[in-house]
Amino acid sequence: MSNEDRILLSKLLREISELRGEMKEFKEQTIYRLNHAEQRSEERQNDPTKCTVGRSLSDHITSHGVQKEGGRSVLFLVLETGMFAAMILIAVFD
C-alpha cells in the first residue's frame, strides 16, 4: 500500500466518521420530533380546547339544541329503516 493510498484511506475514514456523527444527530432530532408530535397528538385527543377541530365541534354542539337534534336523528332513523324495508320488499317480490 502506497503513501497516497494511506492518505486517501484516512480521508475516507474521517468522512465516514463525520457521516456517522451526522446520522446520529439526525436520528436524535427525529426521535425528539416524533416524541413531541405524539405528545401533542395525545394532548389534542384528551383535551378538546387544545385542538381546533375539537373546539369547533364543541362550539357546534353547544350552539344547537340537543333535543332538537335528537328528534331529528330519530326521524331520520325511522325514514331510513322504512326505506330499507321497502328495498327488501321490492327485492323479494320483484
N, C-alpha and C positions, 0 to 999 in steps of 0.2 A: 504494500500500500504506500503510495507516494505521499509527500507532504501536502500536495494540493488536495488529494482525496481526504486526508485527515481534516484539513481546514473546511472543506465542503461538508464533511460528516458532522463536524462540531457545529457548523452553522445550522444544518438541518435539525440537529438535536435541540439547539436553542429555540428554533422556530416551533418545534413540536412541543417543547416545554411551555412556551408562551401560549400556544394554541390550547393546551390543556388548561392553563390558568384562565383563559378567556371562556372556555367551555364550562369550567367550574363556576365562574362568576355568573354566566348566563343561566346555568341551572339553578343557582341560589336565587337569582332575581325572579325566575319563572315560578319557582316554588312559592316565593313570597307573594307574588301577584295572584297565583291560584288560591292560596290560603285566604288572602284578603278578599278576593271575589266570592269565595264560598261563604266567608263570614258575613259579607254584606248581603248575599242572597238569603242566608238564614235569617238575618235581621229583617229583611223585607217580607219574608214569609210569615214571621211571627208577629210583626208589628206593622199594621197597615198604614200608620202615619208616616212611615219611612219610605213607602212605595207610592209612586204617583198613581198607578192603576188602582191600588188599594184605596187611596184617598178618594179618587173619583168614584169608585164603586160604592164606597161607604156614603159619600155625599148623595149619590143617585138613590141608594136605598132609603136614606133618611128623608129625601125630598118627596118620595112617593108614599102614599098611604099604604100600609101593609094590608089592611083589609080589602082595599080596592084591588090590589094586585092579586091577593089570594082568591078573590071571587072571579077575577078574570082568568086565573090559572085553572080553576075548577071548570069554568065554562069551556075553555079550550080543550081540557082533558075529555069532557063529555062529547064535544064535537068530534074530536079525533077518534075516540072509541066508536062512535056511531059510523064514521067514515070507514074505519077498519072492518066493522061488522058488515057494512054494505059491500065492501070489496070481497069479503069471504063469501057472502051470499051470491054475488054475481059470478064468482069463480066456480062455485059449486053447481049452480043452476044454469050455467051457460052451455 
